[in-house]
Amino acid sequence: MSLKWTDIYDIAIELSEAYPDTDPQYVNFVDLRNWVLALENFDDDPEHCGEKVLEAIQMAWIEEIG
């Protein structure tokens, strides 16, 4: 299964597994974008990501670990 920017919750799950000791509320958007792009299953155009998408991913990640 390849992940796209619209797969907010699946990306959040993958990030929580890849970075278990990270508190997502303190992750800046530059790092967050790079970490999403580095996910093994991620396959989408890097240019199709904006601040709102990153914010949604960050919020889903916070919910995931909460």
PyMOL Python script that loads the backbone (N, CA, C, O; Angstrom):
from pymol import cmd

cmd.read_pdbstr("""\
ATOM      1  N   MET A   1       0.845  -1.178   0.000  1.00  0.00           N
ATOM      2  CA  MET A   1       0.000   0.000   0.000  1.00  0.00           C
ATOM      3  C   MET A   1       0.893   1.246   0.000  1.00  0.00           C
ATOM      4  O   MET A   1       1.737   1.410   0.882  1.00  0.00           O
ATOM      5  N   SER A   2       0.708   2.097  -0.967  1.00  0.00           N
ATOM      6  CA  SER A   2       1.493   3.325  -0.992  1.00  0.00           C
ATOM      7  C   SER A   2       0.690   4.457  -0.357  1.00  0.00           C
ATOM      8  O   SER A   2      -0.522   4.563  -0.544  1.00  0.00           O
ATOM      9  N   LEU A   3       1.382   5.282   0.383  1.00  0.00           N
ATOM     10  CA  LEU A   3       0.752   6.391   1.079  1.00  0.00           C
ATOM     11  C   LEU A   3       0.809   7.659   0.239  1.00  0.00           C
ATOM     12  O   LEU A   3       1.805   7.938  -0.429  1.00  0.00           O
ATOM     13  N   LYS A   4      -0.261   8.408   0.285  1.00  0.00           N
ATOM     14  CA  LYS A   4      -0.358   9.711  -0.366  1.00  0.00           C
ATOM     15  C   LYS A   4      -0.552  10.767   0.726  1.00  0.00           C
ATOM     16  O   LYS A   4      -0.843  10.433   1.874  1.00  0.00           O
ATOM     17  N   TRP A   5      -0.393  12.027   0.365  1.00  0.00           N
ATOM     18  CA  TRP A   5      -0.573  13.115   1.334  1.00  0.00           C
ATOM     19  C   TRP A   5      -1.959  13.085   1.972  1.00  0.00           C
ATOM     20  O   TRP A   5      -2.125  13.535   3.106  1.00  0.00           O
ATOM     21  N   THR A   6      -2.941  12.567   1.267  1.00  0.00           N
ATOM     22  CA  THR A   6      -4.313  12.533   1.793  1.00  0.00           C
ATOM     23  C   THR A   6      -4.521  11.427   2.826  1.00  0.00           C
ATOM     24  O   THR A   6      -5.556  11.397   3.491  1.00  0.00           O
ATOM     25  N   ASP A   7      -3.570  10.532   2.969  1.00  0.00           N
ATOM     26  CA  ASP A   7      -3.674   9.439   3.939  1.00  0.00           C
ATOM     27  C   ASP A   7      -3.163   9.889   5.311  1.00  0.00           C
ATOM     28  O   ASP A   7      -2.230   9.312   5.870  1.00  0.00           O
ATOM     29  N   ILE A   8      -3.791  10.916   5.823  1.00  0.00           N
ATOM     30  CA  ILE A   8      -3.343  11.592   7.049  1.00  0.00           C
ATOM     31  C   ILE A   8      -3.156  10.615   8.210  1.00  0.00           C
ATOM     32  O   ILE A   8      -2.096  10.582   8.836  1.00  0.00           O
ATOM     33  N   TYR A   9      -4.189   9.822   8.493  1.00  0.00           N
ATOM     34  CA  TYR A   9      -4.142   8.946   9.668  1.00  0.00           C
ATOM     35  C   TYR A   9      -3.154   7.797   9.496  1.00  0.00           C
ATOM     36  O   TYR A   9      -2.487   7.402  10.452  1.00  0.00           O
ATOM     37  N   ASP A  10      -3.059   7.268   8.298  1.00  0.00           N
ATOM     38  CA  ASP A  10      -2.085   6.201   8.046  1.00  0.00           C
ATOM     39  C   ASP A  10      -0.660   6.734   8.173  1.00  0.00           C
ATOM     40  O   ASP A  10       0.220   6.048   8.694  1.00  0.00           O
ATOM     41  N   ILE A  11      -0.438   7.943   7.703  1.00  0.00           N
ATOM     42  CA  ILE A  11       0.881   8.571   7.846  1.00  0.00           C
ATOM     43  C   ILE A  11       1.192   8.779   9.326  1.00  0.00           C
ATOM     44  O   ILE A  11       2.315   8.532   9.766  1.00  0.00           O
ATOM     45  N   ALA A  12       0.205   9.230  10.093  1.00  0.00           N
ATOM     46  CA  ALA A  12       0.401   9.448  11.532  1.00  0.00           C
ATOM     47  C   ALA A  12       0.790   8.150  12.233  1.00  0.00           C
ATOM     48  O   ALA A  12       1.664   8.151  13.100  1.00  0.00           O
ATOM     49  N   ILE A  13       0.151   7.052  11.864  1.00  0.00           N
ATOM     50  CA  ILE A  13       0.483   5.754  12.459  1.00  0.00           C
ATOM     51  C   ILE A  13       1.913   5.366  12.109  1.00  0.00           C
ATOM     52  O   ILE A  13       2.676   4.923  12.968  1.00  0.00           O
ATOM     53  N   GLU A  14       2.265   5.537  10.850  1.00  0.00           N
ATOM     54  CA  GLU A  14       3.629   5.203  10.408  1.00  0.00           C
ATOM     55  C   GLU A  14       4.671   6.054  11.147  1.00  0.00           C
ATOM     56  O   GLU A  14       5.715   5.545  11.556  1.00  0.00           O
ATOM     57  N   LEU A  15       4.387   7.332  11.314  1.00  0.00           N
ATOM     58  CA  LEU A  15       5.327   8.216  12.013  1.00  0.00           C
ATOM     59  C   LEU A  15       5.457   7.834  13.480  1.00  0.00           C
ATOM     60  O   LEU A  15       6.555   7.862  14.035  1.00  0.00           O
ATOM     61  N   SER A  16       4.340   7.477  14.112  1.00  0.00           N
ATOM     62  CA  SER A  16       4.398   7.102  15.528  1.00  0.00           C
ATOM     63  C   SER A  16       5.216   5.830  15.720  1.00  0.00           C
ATOM     64  O   SER A  16       5.868   5.657  16.750  1.00  0.00           O
ATOM     65  N   GLU A  17       5.181   4.932  14.720  1.00  0.00           N
ATOM     66  CA  GLU A  17       5.986   3.715  14.791  1.00  0.00           C
ATOM     67  C   GLU A  17       7.454   3.999  14.458  1.00  0.00           C
ATOM     68  O   GLU A  17       8.350   3.401  15.053  1.00  0.00           O
ATOM     69  N   ALA A  18       7.699   4.891  13.528  1.00  0.00           N
ATOM     70  CA  ALA A  18       9.070   5.203  13.113  1.00  0.00           C
ATOM     71  C   ALA A  18       9.812   6.073  14.132  1.00  0.00           C
ATOM     72  O   ALA A  18      11.032   5.985  14.269  1.00  0.00           O
ATOM     73  N   TYR A  19       9.056   6.911  14.841  1.00  0.00           N
ATOM     74  CA  TYR A  19       9.662   7.848  15.800  1.00  0.00           C
ATOM     75  C   TYR A  19       8.939   7.742  17.146  1.00  0.00           C
ATOM     76  O   TYR A  19       8.278   8.692  17.565  1.00  0.00           O
ATOM     77  N   PRO A  20       9.058   6.598  17.826  1.00  0.00           N
ATOM     78  CA  PRO A  20       8.284   6.360  19.052  1.00  0.00           C
ATOM     79  C   PRO A  20       8.638   7.278  20.218  1.00  0.00           C
ATOM     80  O   PRO A  20       7.812   7.490  21.105  1.00  0.00           O
ATOM     81  N   ASP A  21       9.837   7.817  20.230  1.00  0.00           N
ATOM     82  CA  ASP A  21      10.259   8.671  21.339  1.00  0.00           C
ATOM     83  C   ASP A  21      10.108  10.152  21.039  1.00  0.00           C
ATOM     84  O   ASP A  21      10.627  10.992  21.773  1.00  0.00           O
ATOM     85  N   THR A  22       9.398  10.477  19.959  1.00  0.00           N
ATOM     86  CA  THR A  22       9.244  11.867  19.543  1.00  0.00           C
ATOM     87  C   THR A  22       7.873  12.395  19.940  1.00  0.00           C
ATOM     88  O   THR A  22       6.856  11.735  19.727  1.00  0.00           O
ATOM     89  N   ASP A  23       7.854  13.581  20.513  1.00  0.00           N
ATOM     90  CA  ASP A  23       6.586  14.253  20.821  1.00  0.00           C
ATOM     91  C   ASP A  23       6.229  15.102  19.604  1.00  0.00           C
ATOM     92  O   ASP A  23       6.893  16.104  19.335  1.00  0.00           O
ATOM     93  N   PRO A  24       5.191  14.715  18.868  1.00  0.00           N
ATOM     94  CA  PRO A  24       4.885  15.391  17.608  1.00  0.00           C
ATOM     95  C   PRO A  24       4.530  16.865  17.739  1.00  0.00           C
ATOM     96  O   PRO A  24       4.651  17.608  16.765  1.00  0.00           O
ATOM     97  N   GLN A  25       4.100  17.303  18.901  1.00  0.00           N
ATOM     98  CA  GLN A  25       3.745  18.718  19.014  1.00  0.00           C
ATOM     99  C   GLN A  25       4.959  19.633  18.940  1.00  0.00           C
ATOM    100  O   GLN A  25       4.819  20.841  18.749  1.00  0.00           O
ATOM    101  N   TYR A  26       6.155  19.059  19.090  1.00  0.00           N
ATOM    102  CA  TYR A  26       7.370  19.855  19.027  1.00  0.00           C
ATOM    103  C   TYR A  26       8.153  19.663  17.721  1.00  0.00           C
ATOM    104  O   TYR A  26       9.272  20.158  17.586  1.00  0.00           O
ATOM    105  N   VAL A  27       7.563  18.950  16.772  1.00  0.00           N
ATOM    106  CA  VAL A  27       8.222  18.716  15.493  1.00  0.00           C
ATOM    107  C   VAL A  27       7.901  19.866  14.543  1.00  0.00           C
ATOM    108  O   VAL A  27       6.733  20.187  14.327  1.00  0.00           O
ATOM    109  N   ASN A  28       8.933  20.485  13.977  1.00  0.00           N
ATOM    110  CA  ASN A  28       8.670  21.571  13.033  1.00  0.00           C
ATOM    111  C   ASN A  28       8.252  20.992  11.684  1.00  0.00           C
ATOM    112  O   ASN A  28       8.509  19.824  11.393  1.00  0.00           O
ATOM    113  N   PHE A  29       7.614  21.808  10.877  1.00  0.00           N
ATOM    114  CA  PHE A  29       7.047  21.317   9.621  1.00  0.00           C
ATOM    115  C   PHE A  29       8.104  20.890   8.606  1.00  0.00           C
ATOM    116  O   PHE A  29       7.839  20.025   7.771  1.00  0.00           O
ATOM    117  N   VAL A  30       9.280  21.473   8.663  1.00  0.00           N
ATOM    118  CA  VAL A  30      10.353  21.062   7.751  1.00  0.00           C
ATOM    119  C   VAL A  30      10.749  19.620   8.056  1.00  0.00           C
ATOM    120  O   VAL A  30      10.849  18.793   7.149  1.00  0.00           O
ATOM    121  N   ASP A  31      10.972  19.325   9.325  1.00  0.00           N
ATOM    122  CA  ASP A  31      11.324  17.961   9.715  1.00  0.00           C
ATOM    123  C   ASP A  31      10.173  17.005   9.426  1.00  0.00           C
ATOM    124  O   ASP A  31      10.387  15.908   8.910  1.00  0.00           O
ATOM    125  N   LEU A  32       8.960  17.418   9.756  1.00  0.00           N
ATOM    126  CA  LEU A  32       7.795  16.568   9.539  1.00  0.00           C
ATOM    127  C   LEU A  32       7.664  16.192   8.065  1.00  0.00           C
ATOM    128  O   LEU A  32       7.435  15.029   7.733  1.00  0.00           O
ATOM    129  N   ARG A  33       7.808  17.162   7.199  1.00  0.00           N
ATOM    130  CA  ARG A  33       7.720  16.905   5.751  1.00  0.00           C
ATOM    131  C   ARG A  33       8.799  15.923   5.322  1.00  0.00           C
ATOM    132  O   ARG A  33       8.528  14.987   4.570  1.00  0.00           O
ATOM    133  N   ASN A  34      10.024  16.132   5.800  1.00  0.00           N
ATOM    134  CA  ASN A  34      11.125  15.244   5.442  1.00  0.00           C
ATOM    135  C   ASN A  34      10.901  13.826   5.966  1.00  0.00           C
ATOM    136  O   ASN A  34      11.221  12.852   5.284  1.00  0.00           O
ATOM    137  N   TRP A  35      10.359  13.714   7.163  1.00  0.00           N
ATOM    138  CA  TRP A  35      10.100  12.397   7.741  1.00  0.00           C
ATOM    139  C   TRP A  35       9.012  11.665   6.966  1.00  0.00           C
ATOM    140  O   TRP A  35       9.108  10.457   6.751  1.00  0.00           O
ATOM    141  N   VAL A  36       7.982  12.389   6.547  1.00  0.00           N
ATOM    142  CA  VAL A  36       6.923  11.768   5.745  1.00  0.00           C
ATOM    143  C   VAL A  36       7.508  11.291   4.418  1.00  0.00           C
ATOM    144  O   VAL A  36       7.252  10.163   3.994  1.00  0.00           O
ATOM    145  N   LEU A  37       8.283  12.134   3.770  1.00  0.00           N
ATOM    146  CA  LEU A  37       8.889  11.759   2.494  1.00  0.00           C
ATOM    147  C   LEU A  37       9.809  10.547   2.635  1.00  0.00           C
ATOM    148  O   LEU A  37       9.984   9.787   1.682  1.00  0.00           O
ATOM    149  N   ALA A  38      10.394  10.364   3.812  1.00  0.00           N
ATOM    150  CA  ALA A  38      11.320   9.254   4.042  1.00  0.00           C
ATOM    151  C   ALA A  38      10.614   7.948   4.395  1.00  0.00           C
ATOM    152  O   ALA A  38      11.253   6.896   4.427  1.00  0.00           O
ATOM    153  N   LEU A  39       9.315   7.992   4.659  1.00  0.00           N
ATOM    154  CA  LEU A  39       8.602   6.757   4.985  1.00  0.00           C
ATOM    155  C   LEU A  39       8.678   5.785   3.817  1.00  0.00           C
ATOM    156  O   LEU A  39       8.528   6.173   2.658  1.00  0.00           O
ATOM    157  N   GLU A  40       8.909   4.541   4.132  1.00  0.00           N
ATOM    158  CA  GLU A  40       9.108   3.516   3.102  1.00  0.00           C
ATOM    159  C   GLU A  40       7.907   3.403   2.160  1.00  0.00           C
ATOM    160  O   GLU A  40       8.085   3.217   0.956  1.00  0.00           O
ATOM    161  N   ASN A  41       6.700   3.512   2.689  1.00  0.00           N
ATOM    162  CA  ASN A  41       5.490   3.330   1.884  1.00  0.00           C
ATOM    163  C   ASN A  41       4.980   4.620   1.246  1.00  0.00           C
ATOM    164  O   ASN A  41       3.978   4.600   0.531  1.00  0.00           O
ATOM    165  N   PHE A  42       5.648   5.726   1.491  1.00  0.00           N
ATOM    166  CA  PHE A  42       5.160   6.998   0.956  1.00  0.00           C
ATOM    167  C   PHE A  42       5.537   7.141  -0.512  1.00  0.00           C
ATOM    168  O   PHE A  42       6.693   6.960  -0.897  1.00  0.00           O
ATOM    169  N   ASP A  43       4.533   7.471  -1.323  1.00  0.00           N
ATOM    170  CA  ASP A  43       4.753   7.612  -2.758  1.00  0.00           C
ATOM    171  C   ASP A  43       3.808   8.677  -3.317  1.00  0.00           C
ATOM    172  O   ASP A  43       2.759   8.366  -3.882  1.00  0.00           O
ATOM    173  N   ASP A  44       4.200   9.919  -3.149  1.00  0.00           N
ATOM    174  CA  ASP A  44       3.392  11.023  -3.677  1.00  0.00           C
ATOM    175  C   ASP A  44       4.333  12.172  -4.032  1.00  0.00           C
ATOM    176  O   ASP A  44       5.496  12.191  -3.627  1.00  0.00           O
ATOM    177  N   ASP A  45       3.820  13.103  -4.778  1.00  0.00           N
ATOM    178  CA  ASP A  45       4.610  14.251  -5.215  1.00  0.00           C
ATOM    179  C   ASP A  45       4.926  15.152  -4.015  1.00  0.00           C
ATOM    180  O   ASP A  45       4.010  15.647  -3.358  1.00  0.00           O
ATOM    181  N   PRO A  46       6.199  15.365  -3.728  1.00  0.00           N
ATOM    182  CA  PRO A  46       6.576  16.226  -2.597  1.00  0.00           C
ATOM    183  C   PRO A  46       5.997  17.639  -2.699  1.00  0.00           C
ATOM    184  O   PRO A  46       5.809  18.308  -1.683  1.00  0.00           O
ATOM    185  N   GLU A  47       5.720  18.083  -3.905  1.00  0.00           N
ATOM    186  CA  GLU A  47       5.209  19.438  -4.094  1.00  0.00           C
ATOM    187  C   GLU A  47       3.717  19.566  -3.782  1.00  0.00           C
ATOM    188  O   GLU A  47       3.190  20.677  -3.741  1.00  0.00           O
ATOM    189  N   HIS A  48       3.043  18.458  -3.567  1.00  0.00           N
ATOM    190  CA  HIS A  48       1.607  18.501  -3.274  1.00  0.00           C
ATOM    191  C   HIS A  48       1.318  18.622  -1.787  1.00  0.00           C
ATOM    192  O   HIS A  48       0.226  18.283  -1.331  1.00  0.00           O
ATOM    193  N   CYS A  49       2.270  19.091  -1.052  1.00  0.00           N
ATOM    194  CA  CYS A  49       2.118  19.217   0.393  1.00  0.00           C
ATOM    195  C   CYS A  49       2.205  20.684   0.793  1.00  0.00           C
ATOM    196  O   CYS A  49       3.106  21.417   0.386  1.00  0.00           O
ATOM    197  N   GLY A  50       1.236  21.077   1.603  1.00  0.00           N
ATOM    198  CA  GLY A  50       1.240  22.434   2.129  1.00  0.00           C
ATOM    199  C   GLY A  50       1.162  22.417   3.645  1.00  0.00           C
ATOM    200  O   GLY A  50       1.123  21.357   4.269  1.00  0.00           O
ATOM    201  N   GLU A  51       1.139  23.595   4.220  1.00  0.00           N
ATOM    202  CA  GLU A  51       1.124  23.725   5.674  1.00  0.00           C
ATOM    203  C   GLU A  51      -0.111  23.065   6.289  1.00  0.00           C
ATOM    204  O   GLU A  51      -0.016  22.458   7.356  1.00  0.00           O
ATOM    205  N   LYS A  52      -1.265  23.176   5.633  1.00  0.00           N
ATOM    206  CA  LYS A  52      -2.487  22.580   6.178  1.00  0.00           C
ATOM    207  C   LYS A  52      -2.401  21.062   6.231  1.00  0.00           C
ATOM    208  O   LYS A  52      -2.895  20.447   7.176  1.00  0.00           O
ATOM    209  N   VAL A  53      -1.784  20.457   5.235  1.00  0.00           N
ATOM    210  CA  VAL A  53      -1.610  19.003   5.230  1.00  0.00           C
ATOM    211  C   VAL A  53      -0.680  18.589   6.364  1.00  0.00           C
ATOM    212  O   VAL A  53      -0.965  17.636   7.088  1.00  0.00           O
ATOM    213  N   LEU A  54       0.416  19.297   6.515  1.00  0.00           N
ATOM    214  CA  LEU A  54       1.364  18.988   7.581  1.00  0.00           C
ATOM    215  C   LEU A  54       0.729  19.181   8.952  1.00  0.00           C
ATOM    216  O   LEU A  54       0.965  18.390   9.865  1.00  0.00           O
ATOM    217  N   GLU A  55      -0.067  20.222   9.098  1.00  0.00           N
ATOM    218  CA  GLU A  55      -0.757  20.454  10.365  1.00  0.00           C
ATOM    219  C   GLU A  55      -1.727  19.312  10.667  1.00  0.00           C
ATOM    220  O   GLU A  55      -1.820  18.862  11.809  1.00  0.00           O
ATOM    221  N   ALA A  56      -2.438  18.848   9.661  1.00  0.00           N
ATOM    222  CA  ALA A  56      -3.376  17.739   9.847  1.00  0.00           C
ATOM    223  C   ALA A  56      -2.642  16.458  10.237  1.00  0.00           C
ATOM    224  O   ALA A  56      -3.107  15.710  11.096  1.00  0.00           O
ATOM    225  N   ILE A  57      -1.494  16.207   9.603  1.00  0.00           N
ATOM    226  CA  ILE A  57      -0.693  15.037   9.946  1.00  0.00           C
ATOM    227  C   ILE A  57      -0.201  15.140  11.384  1.00  0.00           C
ATOM    228  O   ILE A  57      -0.251  14.171  12.141  1.00  0.00           O
ATOM    229  N   GLN A  58       0.272  16.318  11.747  1.00  0.00           N
ATOM    230  CA  GLN A  58       0.772  16.528  13.103  1.00  0.00           C
ATOM    231  C   GLN A  58      -0.338  16.304  14.133  1.00  0.00           C
ATOM    232  O   GLN A  58      -0.106  15.660  15.156  1.00  0.00           O
ATOM    233  N   MET A  59      -1.527  16.821  13.878  1.00  0.00           N
ATOM    234  CA  MET A  59      -2.644  16.655  14.805  1.00  0.00           C
ATOM    235  C   MET A  59      -3.064  15.175  14.905  1.00  0.00           C
ATOM    236  O   MET A  59      -3.368  14.684  15.992  1.00  0.00           O
ATOM    237  N   ALA A  60      -3.077  14.487  13.779  1.00  0.00           N
ATOM    238  CA  ALA A  60      -3.434  13.060  13.787  1.00  0.00           C
ATOM    239  C   ALA A  60      -2.381  12.257  14.572  1.00  0.00           C
ATOM    240  O   ALA A  60      -2.719  11.310  15.283  1.00  0.00           O
ATOM    241  N   TRP A  61      -1.144  12.635  14.440  1.00  0.00           N
ATOM    242  CA  TRP A  61      -0.052  11.960  15.159  1.00  0.00           C
ATOM    243  C   TRP A  61      -0.214  12.184  16.668  1.00  0.00           C
ATOM    244  O   TRP A  61      -0.046  11.256  17.460  1.00  0.00           O
ATOM    245  N   ILE A  62      -0.535  13.398  17.052  1.00  0.00           N
ATOM    246  CA  ILE A  62      -0.762  13.709  18.465  1.00  0.00           C
ATOM    247  C   ILE A  62      -1.909  12.858  19.004  1.00  0.00           C
ATOM    248  O   ILE A  62      -1.819  12.302  20.098  1.00  0.00           O
ATOM    249  N   GLU A  63      -2.991  12.760  18.225  1.00  0.00           N
ATOM    250  CA  GLU A  63      -4.125  11.923  18.631  1.00  0.00           C
ATOM    251  C   GLU A  63      -3.719  10.453  18.727  1.00  0.00           C
ATOM    252  O   GLU A  63      -4.140   9.751  19.646  1.00  0.00           O
ATOM    253  N   GLU A  64      -2.912   9.993  17.791  1.00  0.00           N
ATOM    254  CA  GLU A  64      -2.486   8.596  17.739  1.00  0.00           C
ATOM    255  C   GLU A  64      -1.737   8.183  18.992  1.00  0.00           C
ATOM    256  O   GLU A  64      -1.939   7.080  19.499  1.00  0.00           O
ATOM    257  N   ILE A  65      -0.872   9.055  19.498  1.00  0.00           N
ATOM    258  CA  ILE A  65      -0.094   8.679  20.667  1.00  0.00           C
ATOM    259  C   ILE A  65      -0.798   9.027  21.980  1.00  0.00           C
ATOM    260  O   ILE A  65      -0.361   8.619  23.056  1.00  0.00           O
ATOM    261  N   GLY A  66      -1.887   9.781  21.879  1.00  0.00           N
ATOM    262  CA  GLY A  66      -2.621  10.215  23.064  1.00  0.00           C
ATOM    263  C   GLY A  66      -3.387   9.145  23.654  1.00  0.00           C
ATOM    264  O   GLY A  66      -4.062   9.353  24.662  1.00  0.00           O
TER     265      GLY A  66
END
""", "prot")
cmd.dss("prot")
cmd.show_as("cartoon", "prot")
cmd.util.cbc("prot")
cmd.orient("prot")
